[in-house]
């Protein structure tokens, strides 16, 4: 490490924030970087520790080693919270399109927050593959049959986005279901949905919540807090004390955001952004058959996306037809599309699943994982669609395959036991 960088690293604070690596001049064979070109933007819970890790020599990934050869300067921007660092990182990536943030990524790696264009807008998370630009307006995106008024991103971690949205939603609740009703809605009971369709919040106050979320996603938290303080004073003068108290609570929450859930291992997940779905069937002599779907973001389980199915159309013992029913029912829903499907079983299960995919006109790679009697030895059966380099590397990890298939089996078994216990 050069003395210049040693001095810079010593001056970096331990606060949350964003770090920026800038490029240096080099010959064209090395990429032609010159001047203040931004090479990479990253976020950190602890800027000093995160930036120093690049100079420790422990990270031997080719892309990191290549990037560090060209780094001329380091800039850091401190934020009050990790949440603000996450949002600032996304805004800077969108603005500058840094080479090493984009390198090796495809549109399946990035996700976006989207504000729906409805009477009572929702805030949803989509992968880039779920979105497309409206050819007529050129400004709006369409995804899953919805129209959006605002799109924010790209973000590199869908899991962190989901965590961030949970934090934001506690301050500015909104309706998230496609149904225009709060009947039987658990989120409404938990205070995460303000009940716009039940008349518990006016359209004006609901849109004030959405505006607050937009300002957070635009990195305007300080301006938002200032605006809310003025609103609180106005409500107090007009003796709307309930609204004044609610606004005061929002201000307090914004100034004391608890984003511990966003703090974790900052080492980059090599497979982050890869949605993998694994399926399993559980039944005893054909009784109370059920199916399970578990979802991993790369090598990390995303339990909020797990789904379970009661088999409805198959009598007797026929795991293959049961699996077919589960897959067909899964793709009738507007859930995020997987990058890889894993079915429990051998060639027969794979052939069935492949046929279903073709009927649905979905070119999604899939494999079958057949287990031996002791559930230790794994045999991978491939479908007809080729896997890209990242997926090939992922499925070459037998520990991962065992973990995700065991998790699908565990989830199916637990659901099956629950149904048996209810009889």
C-alpha positions as CSV (number, residue, x, y, z in Angstrom):
1,X,0.0,0.0,0.0
2,X,1.4,3.5,-0.9
3,X,1.9,6.1,1.7
4,X,-0.8,8.2,0.0
5,X,-3.4,5.6,0.6
6,X,-2.1,4.9,4.1
7,X,-2.8,8.5,5.0
8,X,-6.2,8.5,3.4
9,X,-7.2,5.3,5.2
10,X,-6.1,6.8,8.5
11,X,-8.4,9.8,7.9
12,X,-11.5,7.8,7.0
13,X,-14.1,7.7,9.7
14,X,-15.9,4.6,11.1
15,X,-19.3,6.0,10.3
16,X,-21.8,4.5,7.8
17,X,-21.6,5.9,4.3
18,X,-20.5,5.4,0.7
19,X,-17.0,5.1,-0.7
20,X,-16.0,5.9,-4.3
21,X,-12.9,4.6,-6.1
22,X,-11.7,6.9,-8.9
23,X,-9.5,5.8,-11.8
24,X,-6.0,6.8,-12.9
25,X,-4.6,7.1,-16.4
26,X,-3.4,3.9,-18.0
27,X,-2.7,2.7,-21.5
28,X,-5.5,1.5,-23.8
29,X,-4.6,-2.1,-23.3
30,X,-5.5,-1.7,-19.6
31,X,-8.8,-0.1,-20.3
32,X,-7.9,3.5,-20.9
33,X,-8.9,4.9,-17.5
34,X,-8.0,8.5,-17.0
35,X,-8.7,11.6,-14.9
36,X,-11.5,11.3,-12.3
37,X,-13.4,8.5,-13.8
38,X,-15.4,6.7,-11.2
39,X,-14.5,3.0,-11.1
40,X,-16.7,1.7,-8.3
41,X,-19.2,2.9,-5.7
42,X,-19.8,0.9,-2.5
43,X,-21.7,1.2,0.8
44,X,-20.4,0.4,4.2
45,X,-21.6,0.2,7.8
46,X,-18.1,1.2,8.8
47,X,-16.3,3.1,6.1
48,X,-12.8,2.7,7.6
49,X,-13.0,-1.1,7.9
50,X,-14.7,-1.6,4.5
51,X,-12.3,0.5,2.5
52,X,-9.2,-0.8,4.3
53,X,-10.3,-4.4,3.4
54,X,-9.5,-3.7,-0.2
55,X,-5.9,-3.1,0.7
56,X,-5.5,-6.0,3.0
57,X,-4.5,-8.5,0.2
58,X,-7.1,-11.0,1.4
59,X,-9.5,-10.5,-1.5
60,X,-8.1,-12.3,-4.5
61,X,-11.0,-12.0,-6.9
62,X,-9.9,-11.1,-10.4
63,X,-12.3,-8.2,-10.8
64,X,-11.2,-6.7,-7.4
65,X,-7.4,-7.1,-8.2
66,X,-8.0,-5.6,-11.7
67,X,-9.9,-2.6,-10.3
68,X,-7.3,-1.9,-7.5
69,X,-4.6,-1.6,-10.1
70,X,-6.4,1.5,-11.5
71,X,-7.4,3.3,-8.3
72,X,-6.1,6.8,-8.2
73,X,-8.1,8.3,-5.4
74,X,-10.7,7.4,-2.8
75,X,-13.6,9.6,-1.8
76,X,-16.0,8.9,1.1
77,X,-19.4,10.3,2.0
78,X,-20.6,9.8,5.5
79,X,-24.3,9.2,6.2
80,X,-26.3,9.2,9.4
81,X,-27.6,5.6,8.8
82,X,-26.8,2.5,6.8
83,X,-30.3,2.9,5.2
84,X,-29.2,6.3,3.8
85,X,-25.9,4.7,2.6
86,X,-27.8,2.0,0.7
87,X,-30.0,4.6,-1.0
88,X,-27.1,6.9,-1.8
89,X,-25.1,4.0,-3.3
90,X,-28.0,3.2,-5.7
91,X,-28.4,6.9,-6.7
92,X,-24.7,7.2,-7.4
93,X,-24.5,4.0,-9.4
94,X,-27.4,5.2,-11.5
95,X,-25.8,8.6,-12.1
96,X,-22.3,7.4,-12.9
97,X,-22.6,3.8,-14.2
98,X,-19.2,2.8,-12.7
99,X,-17.4,0.2,-14.7
100,X,-16.8,-2.2,-11.9
101,X,-20.3,-2.0,-10.5
102,X,-21.6,-3.0,-14.0
103,X,-18.8,-5.5,-14.9
104,X,-20.0,-9.1,-14.8
105,X,-23.5,-8.1,-14.0
106,X,-26.6,-8.7,-16.1
107,X,-30.1,-7.3,-15.8
108,X,-31.0,-10.1,-13.4
109,X,-28.5,-8.8,-10.9
110,X,-30.3,-5.4,-10.3
111,X,-33.5,-4.6,-8.7
112,X,-35.7,-1.4,-8.3
113,X,-38.2,0.2,-6.1
114,X,-41.4,1.1,-8.0
115,X,-44.2,3.4,-7.1
116,X,-47.5,2.2,-8.7
117,X,-49.7,4.6,-10.6
118,X,-53.0,4.0,-8.7
119,X,-55.5,5.9,-6.5
120,X,-53.6,4.5,-3.5
121,X,-50.1,3.8,-4.8
122,X,-48.0,0.8,-3.6
123,X,-44.3,0.5,-3.2
124,X,-43.0,-2.7,-4.9
125,X,-39.7,-4.3,-5.6
126,X,-38.9,-5.6,-9.1
127,X,-36.0,-7.2,-10.9
128,X,-35.0,-5.4,-14.1
129,X,-36.2,-8.4,-16.1
130,X,-39.7,-7.8,-14.8
131,X,-39.8,-4.2,-16.2
132,X,-39.9,-2.7,-19.6
133,X,-40.2,0.9,-20.9
134,X,-43.6,2.0,-22.3
135,X,-42.9,2.7,-26.0
136,X,-45.7,5.3,-26.1
137,X,-44.8,7.5,-23.1
138,X,-41.0,6.6,-22.9
139,X,-41.1,7.6,-19.2
140,X,-43.2,4.9,-17.5
141,X,-42.4,1.3,-16.9
142,X,-44.7,-1.6,-17.2
143,X,-44.2,-4.7,-15.1
144,X,-46.7,-7.6,-14.5
145,X,-49.5,-5.5,-16.0
146,X,-48.9,-2.5,-13.7
147,X,-48.0,1.1,-14.5
148,X,-45.5,3.0,-12.4
149,X,-45.1,6.7,-11.7
150,X,-41.6,6.4,-10.2
151,X,-38.7,3.9,-10.4
152,X,-35.7,4.0,-8.0
153,X,-32.5,2.0,-8.5
154,X,-30.6,0.1,-9.6
155,X,-29.9,-1.7,-6.3
156,X,-27.5,-4.6,-6.1
157,X,-29.1,-6.5,-3.2
158,X,-32.8,-7.4,-3.3
159,X,-32.6,-8.8,0.2
160,X,-31.3,-5.5,1.6
161,X,-34.1,-3.6,-0.3
162,X,-36.7,-5.8,1.4
163,X,-35.2,-5.0,4.8
164,X,-35.0,-1.3,4.0
165,X,-38.6,-1.2,2.9
166,X,-39.7,-2.8,6.1
167,X,-37.9,-0.1,8.0
168,X,-39.4,2.7,5.9
169,X,-42.9,1.2,6.0
170,X,-43.0,1.4,9.8
171,X,-42.7,5.1,9.5
172,X,-44.8,5.6,6.3
173,X,-47.3,2.7,6.1
174,X,-48.9,1.9,2.8
175,X,-51.2,-0.7,1.2
176,X,-49.2,-3.4,-0.5
177,X,-51.8,-6.0,-1.7
178,X,-53.2,-6.1,-5.2
179,X,-56.7,-6.5,-3.7
180,X,-58.5,-3.2,-3.1
181,X,-59.5,-4.2,0.4
182,X,-58.1,-4.6,3.9
183,X,-60.4,-7.4,4.9
184,X,-58.5,-10.1,6.7
185,X,-55.2,-8.2,6.1
186,X,-52.6,-9.0,8.8
187,X,-50.5,-6.0,7.7
188,X,-53.4,-3.7,8.4
189,X,-53.7,-5.2,11.9
190,X,-50.0,-4.7,12.5
191,X,-50.2,-1.0,11.5
192,X,-48.2,-1.5,8.3
193,X,-51.2,-0.7,6.1
194,X,-53.2,2.5,7.0
195,X,-56.4,1.1,5.5
196,X,-57.1,3.3,2.5
197,X,-59.8,1.0,1.1
198,X,-61.5,0.8,4.4
199,X,-61.7,4.6,4.6
200,X,-59.3,4.9,7.6
201,X,-57.0,7.3,5.9
202,X,-57.9,10.1,3.3
203,X,-56.3,10.0,-0.1
204,X,-54.5,13.3,0.7
205,X,-52.9,11.8,3.9
206,X,-52.1,8.5,2.1
207,X,-50.3,10.3,-0.6
208,X,-48.4,12.3,2.0
209,X,-47.0,8.9,3.2
210,X,-46.0,8.0,-0.3
211,X,-44.3,11.4,-0.8
212,X,-42.3,10.7,2.4
213,X,-41.1,7.4,1.0
214,X,-40.2,9.0,-2.3
215,X,-38.1,11.7,-0.5
216,X,-36.3,8.9,1.4
217,X,-35.5,7.0,-1.8
218,X,-34.3,10.2,-3.4
219,X,-31.9,10.8,-0.5
220,X,-33.7,13.8,0.8
221,X,-34.2,12.8,4.5
222,X,-33.1,16.1,6.0
223,X,-35.4,18.0,3.8
224,X,-38.2,15.6,4.7
225,X,-37.6,16.1,8.4
226,X,-37.6,19.9,8.0
227,X,-40.9,19.7,6.0
228,X,-42.5,17.5,8.6
229,X,-41.6,19.9,11.4
230,X,-43.4,22.6,9.6
231,X,-46.4,20.4,9.1
232,X,-46.5,19.5,12.8
233,X,-46.5,23.2,13.7
234,X,-49.3,23.8,11.2
235,X,-51.4,20.9,12.6
236,X,-50.9,22.2,16.2
237,X,-52.0,25.7,15.3
238,X,-55.1,24.3,13.6
239,X,-55.7,22.1,16.7
240,X,-55.4,18.9,14.7
241,X,-53.6,17.3,17.6
242,X,-53.9,13.7,16.4
243,X,-52.2,14.6,13.1
244,X,-49.6,16.7,14.9
245,X,-48.8,13.7,17.2
246,X,-48.6,11.3,14.2
247,X,-46.2,13.7,12.4
248,X,-44.1,14.1,15.6
249,X,-43.7,10.3,15.8
250,X,-42.6,10.2,12.1
251,X,-40.0,12.9,12.8
252,X,-38.7,10.9,15.8
253,X,-38.6,7.7,13.8
254,X,-36.7,9.3,11.0
255,X,-34.1,10.8,13.4
256,X,-33.6,7.5,15.2
257,X,-33.8,4.9,12.4
258,X,-32.8,1.5,13.7
259,X,-31.3,-0.2,10.7
260,X,-29.3,-2.9,12.6
261,X,-31.0,-5.4,10.3
262,X,-29.1,-3.9,7.4
263,X,-25.8,-4.4,9.2
264,X,-24.3,-7.7,8.5
265,X,-21.4,-9.4,6.7
266,X,-20.2,-6.8,4.2
267,X,-18.3,-9.2,2.2
268,X,-20.0,-9.4,-1.2
269,X,-22.1,-12.4,-1.9
270,X,-20.7,-13.8,-5.2
271,X,-24.1,-15.1,-6.1
272,X,-26.3,-12.3,-4.8
273,X,-29.2,-11.4,-7.1
274,X,-29.6,-15.0,-8.3
275,X,-33.1,-16.2,-7.5
276,X,-33.2,-20.0,-7.1
277,X,-36.4,-21.9,-6.4
278,X,-36.4,-25.5,-5.2
279,X,-39.5,-27.8,-5.0
280,X,-40.4,-30.9,-3.1
281,X,-43.4,-33.1,-2.5
282,X,-44.5,-34.7,0.8
283,X,-47.1,-37.4,1.3
284,X,-47.6,-40.7,3.1
285,X,-49.4,-43.3,0.9
286,X,-50.9,-40.5,-1.1
287,X,-52.6,-39.0,2.0
288,X,-52.7,-35.2,2.5
289,X,-50.1,-34.6,-0.3
290,X,-48.4,-31.2,-0.2
291,X,-45.8,-29.3,-2.2
292,X,-43.2,-26.8,-1.1
293,X,-41.3,-24.0,-2.8
294,X,-38.3,-22.5,-1.1
295,X,-36.4,-19.5,-2.5
296,X,-32.7,-18.6,-2.1
297,X,-31.1,-15.3,-3.2
298,X,-27.9,-16.9,-4.3
299,X,-26.8,-19.0,-1.4
300,X,-29.0,-17.2,1.2
301,X,-32.5,-18.4,2.0
302,X,-35.3,-15.8,1.5
303,X,-38.0,-17.2,3.8
304,X,-40.5,-14.4,3.1
305,X,-40.7,-15.8,-0.5
306,X,-41.4,-19.5,0.6
307,X,-44.7,-20.9,-0.6
308,X,-46.6,-24.1,0.2
309,X,-49.3,-25.9,-1.8
310,X,-52.0,-28.4,-0.9
311,X,-52.3,-30.9,-3.8
312,X,-55.8,-30.6,-5.3
313,X,-55.9,-32.6,-8.6
314,X,-53.9,-35.8,-8.0
315,X,-55.2,-38.8,-6.2
316,X,-53.0,-41.7,-5.0
317,X,-49.2,-41.8,-5.1
318,X,-47.8,-39.9,-8.1
319,X,-45.1,-37.5,-7.1
320,X,-44.4,-36.5,-10.7
321,X,-48.0,-35.3,-11.4
322,X,-48.1,-33.6,-8.0
323,X,-44.9,-31.7,-8.9
324,X,-46.5,-30.7,-12.2
325,X,-49.5,-29.3,-10.4
326,X,-47.3,-27.3,-8.0
327,X,-45.2,-25.8,-10.8
328,X,-48.3,-24.9,-12.9
329,X,-49.9,-23.2,-9.9
330,X,-46.7,-21.4,-9.1
331,X,-46.5,-19.8,-12.5
332,X,-50.1,-18.6,-12.5
333,X,-49.0,-16.1,-9.9
334,X,-47.3,-12.8,-10.5
335,X,-44.3,-13.7,-8.4
336,X,-40.7,-12.7,-9.3
337,X,-39.3,-15.0,-12.0
338,X,-36.6,-17.5,-10.9
339,X,-33.2,-17.7,-12.6
340,X,-33.0,-21.4,-11.8
341,X,-35.5,-24.1,-10.8
342,X,-34.5,-27.2,-8.8
343,X,-36.9,-30.1,-8.6
344,X,-36.6,-33.0,-6.2
345,X,-36.2,-36.0,-8.4
346,X,-34.5,-37.6,-11.4
347,X,-35.0,-37.7,-15.1
348,X,-38.8,-38.2,-15.0
349,X,-39.3,-35.1,-12.9
350,X,-36.9,-33.0,-15.0
351,X,-38.6,-34.1,-18.3
352,X,-42.0,-33.2,-16.8
353,X,-40.9,-29.8,-15.5
354,X,-39.2,-29.0,-18.8
355,X,-42.4,-29.8,-20.7
356,X,-44.3,-27.5,-18.4
357,X,-41.8,-24.7,-18.9
358,X,-42.1,-25.1,-22.7
359,X,-45.9,-25.0,-22.5
360,X,-45.7,-21.8,-20.5
361,X,-43.1,-20.4,-23.0
362,X,-40.6,-19.8,-20.2
363,X,-37.0,-20.4,-21.0
364,X,-35.9,-20.9,-17.4
365,X,-33.0,-23.2,-16.7
366,X,-33.8,-26.2,-14.4
367,X,-32.2,-29.2,-12.9
368,X,-33.3,-32.2,-10.9
369,X,-31.5,-33.3,-7.8
370,X,-31.9,-37.0,-7.1
371,X,-30.9,-38.2,-3.6
372,X,-29.7,-41.7,-2.7
373,X,-31.3,-43.7,0.2
374,X,-29.1,-42.0,2.8
375,X,-29.9,-38.5,1.3
376,X,-26.2,-37.8,1.1
377,X,-25.2,-38.7,-2.4
378,X,-26.6,-36.3,-5.0
379,X,-27.1,-36.8,-8.7
380,X,-27.8,-33.7,-10.8
381,X,-30.0,-34.1,-13.9
382,X,-30.0,-31.2,-16.3
383,X,-32.8,-29.8,-18.4
384,X,-32.4,-28.5,-22.0
385,X,-31.8,-24.9,-21.3
386,X,-28.1,-24.0,-20.7
387,X,-26.9,-22.4,-17.5
388,X,-24.8,-19.3,-17.6
389,X,-21.3,-19.2,-15.9
390,X,-22.7,-18.0,-12.6
391,X,-25.3,-20.7,-12.3
392,X,-22.8,-23.4,-13.4
393,X,-20.6,-22.3,-10.5
394,X,-23.5,-22.2,-8.1
395,X,-24.7,-25.8,-8.8
396,X,-21.1,-27.1,-8.7
397,X,-21.2,-26.5,-5.0
398,X,-22.6,-29.7,-3.6
399,X,-23.0,-28.3,-0.1
400,X,-25.3,-25.6,-1.6
401,X,-27.4,-28.2,-3.5
402,X,-27.8,-30.3,-0.4
403,X,-28.7,-27.3,1.7
404,X,-31.4,-26.0,-0.6
405,X,-32.9,-29.4,-1.4
406,X,-32.9,-30.3,2.3
407,X,-34.6,-27.0,3.1
408,X,-37.3,-27.7,0.5
409,X,-37.8,-31.2,2.0
410,X,-37.9,-29.8,5.5
411,X,-40.5,-27.1,4.5
412,X,-42.7,-29.7,2.8
413,X,-42.5,-32.2,5.7
414,X,-43.4,-29.5,8.3
415,X,-46.5,-28.5,6.3
416,X,-47.5,-32.1,5.9
417,X,-47.2,-32.8,9.6
418,X,-49.2,-29.7,10.4
419,X,-52.1,-30.9,8.1
420,X,-52.0,-34.4,9.7
421,X,-52.1,-32.9,13.2
422,X,-55.2,-30.9,12.2
423,X,-57.2,-34.0,11.2
